[in-house]
Amino acid sequence: MVDHTITITVTEDEARRIEERVATGDFVSPADLVHAAVVSYIDHNDDSALDDARLRQLIAEAEADDRPDVDAKEAFASIYAYISEVAAKRDAGP
């Protein structure tokens, strides 16, 4: 595979965050971090991963699930409450 150079523009905050991650030693360069991010994005957003057979399997599993239905508003309220709780603990520090 031949490398191809692409120039991107990021915000000051994004640049700072990239530089911080490189400074930790997790990545050898900003390009290394961007490469890892692109590969991760492609791996997790591959449309072919949810083919017709997998979608039918998920539907069958959902239909066979005997747990009671949950109102969507209640479910999302519960999720948002959990996220707020986790964020509050994170912001409170150690």
LUMPALUM-789159 format. One line per field, with one value per atom (N, C-alpha, C): atom name; residue number from 1; y, z, x. Coordinates in steps of 0.05 Angstrom, whole numbers. Each point is the difference from the previous one (the first is absolute). Layout:
BEGIN
a: (CA ...) $
k: (NUM ...) $
c2: (Y ...) $
c3: (Z ...) $
c1: (X ...) $
***
This chain:
BEGIN
a: (N CA C N CA C N CA C N CA C N CA C N CA C N CA C N CA C N CA C N CA C N CA C N CA C N CA C N CA C N CA C N CA C N CA C N CA C N CA C N CA C N CA C N CA C N CA C N CA C N CA C N CA C N CA C N CA C N CA C N CA C N CA C N CA C N CA C N CA C N CA C N CA C N CA C N CA C N CA C N CA C N CA C N CA C N CA C N CA C N CA C N CA C N CA C N CA C N CA C N CA C N CA C N CA C N CA C N CA C N CA C N CA C N CA C N CA C N CA C N CA C N CA C N CA C N CA C N CA C N CA C N CA C N CA C N CA C N CA C N CA C N CA C N CA C N CA C N CA C N CA C N CA C N CA C N CA C N CA C N CA C N CA C N CA C N CA C N CA C N CA C N CA C N CA C N CA C N CA C N CA C N CA C N CA C N CA C N CA C) $
k: (1 1 1 2 2 2 3 3 3 4 4 4 5 5 5 6 6 6 7 7 7 8 8 8 9 9 9 10 10 10 11 11 11 12 12 12 13 13 13 14 14 14 15 15 15 16 16 16 17 17 17 18 18 18 19 19 19 20 20 20 21 21 21 22 22 22 23 23 23 24 24 24 25 25 25 26 26 26 27 27 27 28 28 28 29 29 29 30 30 30 31 31 31 32 32 32 33 33 33 34 34 34 35 35 35 36 36 36 37 37 37 38 38 38 39 39 39 40 40 40 41 41 41 42 42 42 43 43 43 44 44 44 45 45 45 46 46 46 47 47 47 48 48 48 49 49 49 50 50 50 51 51 51 52 52 52 53 53 53 54 54 54 55 55 55 56 56 56 57 57 57 58 58 58 59 59 59 60 60 60 61 61 61 62 62 62 63 63 63 64 64 64 65 65 65 66 66 66 67 67 67 68 68 68 69 69 69 70 70 70 71 71 71 72 72 72 73 73 73 74 74 74 75 75 75 76 76 76 77 77 77 78 78 78 79 79 79 80 80 80 81 81 81 82 82 82 83 83 83 84 84 84 85 85 85 86 86 86 87 87 87 88 88 88 89 89 89 90 90 90 91 91 91 92 92 92 93 93 93 94 94 94) $
c2: (-23 23 25 19 25 20 14 22 23 13 23 23 23 23 16 5 17 21 25 21 5 1 6 25 12 23 -7 5 -5 25 0 24 1 22 3 -21 -4 -20 -28 -7 -26 -3 21 -1 -4 14 -3 -28 -11 -27 -21 4 -18 2 24 4 -13 3 -12 -30 -13 -29 -9 15 -7 3 21 5 -22 -14 -22 -25 0 -23 -21 5 -19 -2 22 2 13 -8 11 26 7 25 6 25 6 -18 -5 -17 -28 -10 -27 0 21 2 1 17 3 -27 -13 -26 -20 -1 -18 7 26 9 -8 4 -7 -30 -16 -29 -9 11 -6 7 24 9 -19 -7 -18 -27 -11 -26 0 21 1 11 10 11 -13 -25 -15 -8 12 -6 -29 -14 -28 -18 10 -16 -7 16 -5 -8 -24 -10 -10 -8 -8 -23 -20 -23 9 17 9 17 17 16 -18 -21 -19 -14 -7 -13 18 25 19 4 1 3 -24 -24 -24 -1 8 0 20 23 20 -10 -13 -10 -23 -16 -23 9 24 10 3 -14 0 21 17 22 20 13 20 23 12 23 23 18 24 24 19 25 14 9 13 24 17 23 -7 -21 -9 -12 -15 -11 21 20 21 17 5 15 -14 -27 -16 2 -2 2 27 22 27 4 -11 2 -14 -23 -15 15 11 16 24 13 24 -8 -23 -10 -6 -14 -6 25 19 26 15 0 14 -13 -26 -14 6 1 6 28 19 28 6 -17 4 -8 -16 -8 -23 -6 -23 5) $
c3: (0 0 0 -16 -3 19 15 17 -17 10 -14 20 -6 18 -4 23 0 22 -6 20 12 27 13 17 6 18 24 24 25 16 19 18 19 13 20 22 9 21 -10 -24 -11 -2 -10 -2 27 20 27 10 -4 9 -14 -26 -15 11 4 11 27 17 27 -2 -17 -3 -11 -19 -10 22 17 21 21 3 20 -10 -26 -11 -12 2 -12 -30 -12 -29 -6 -21 -6 -14 -12 -14 -4 -6 -6 -23 -20 -22 10 19 11 14 15 14 -20 -20 -20 -15 -7 -13 17 26 18 2 1 1 -25 -23 -25 -2 7 -1 19 24 20 -11 -11 -11 -22 -18 -22 11 19 11 14 14 15 -15 -24 -16 -27 -2 -25 -5 -20 -6 -7 -11 -7 24 23 25 8 -8 7 -25 -10 -24 6 -20 2 20 -1 18 29 5 28 10 -18 8 6 -16 5 27 6 25 24 -2 21 4 -21 2 13 -8 12 30 7 29 15 -11 13 3 -21 1 20 4 19 29 4 27 15 23 16 21 1 20 -8 20 -7 -16 -17 -15 19 -8 15 -17 12 -14 -8 -25 -10 17 7 16 27 12 26 -4 -21 -5 -4 -17 -5 25 16 25 18 2 16 -9 -27 -11 5 -4 5 29 18 28 7 -11 5 -10 -25 -11 18 9 18 26 10 25 -4 -22 -6 -4 -15 -5 26 18 26 16 1 15 -13 -27 -13 6 -1 5 29 18 29 6 -17 4 20 7 18 28) $
c1: (17 -17 18 -7 15 -13 17 -10 -10 -20 -12 -2 10 -1 -25 -14 -24 4 -6 2 -27 -2 -25 3 -23 0 -16 11 -14 -2 -18 -3 24 2 22 -3 -25 -5 8 -8 7 30 14 29 13 -10 10 -3 -24 -6 18 4 18 28 10 27 3 -21 1 3 -16 1 27 12 26 21 -3 19 0 -23 -1 15 7 14 -18 -27 -19 3 8 4 27 13 26 -1 -24 -3 -30 -6 -28 -11 16 -9 -6 15 -5 -27 -6 -26 -23 3 -21 -4 21 -2 -15 6 -14 -30 -6 -28 -15 12 -13 -5 20 -3 -22 0 -21 -28 -2 -25 -10 18 -8 -8 15 -6 -27 -7 -25 -23 4 -22 -2 9 -1 -29 -13 -28 -4 19 -3 -2 8 0 -29 -19 -28 -15 8 -13 -28 -14 -28 -3 17 -2 4 19 4 -24 -10 -23 -24 -5 -22 4 26 6 -6 7 -5 -30 -15 -29 -13 10 -11 6 24 8 -18 -5 -17 -29 -10 -27 -3 22 -1 5 9 6 -26 -2 -25 -1 20 0 -22 -12 -21 11 -17 8 6 17 7 -7 -14 -6 26 2 24 8 -20 6 12 -10 10 28 4 27 21 -7 20 4 -21 3 19 -2 17 29 4 27 12 -15 10 7 -17 6 26 4 25 24 -2 22 6 -21 4 14 -8 12 30 6 28 16 -11 14 5 -20 3 22 1 21 28 1 25 9 -19 6 7 -10 6 29 12 28 2 25 5 -9) $
***
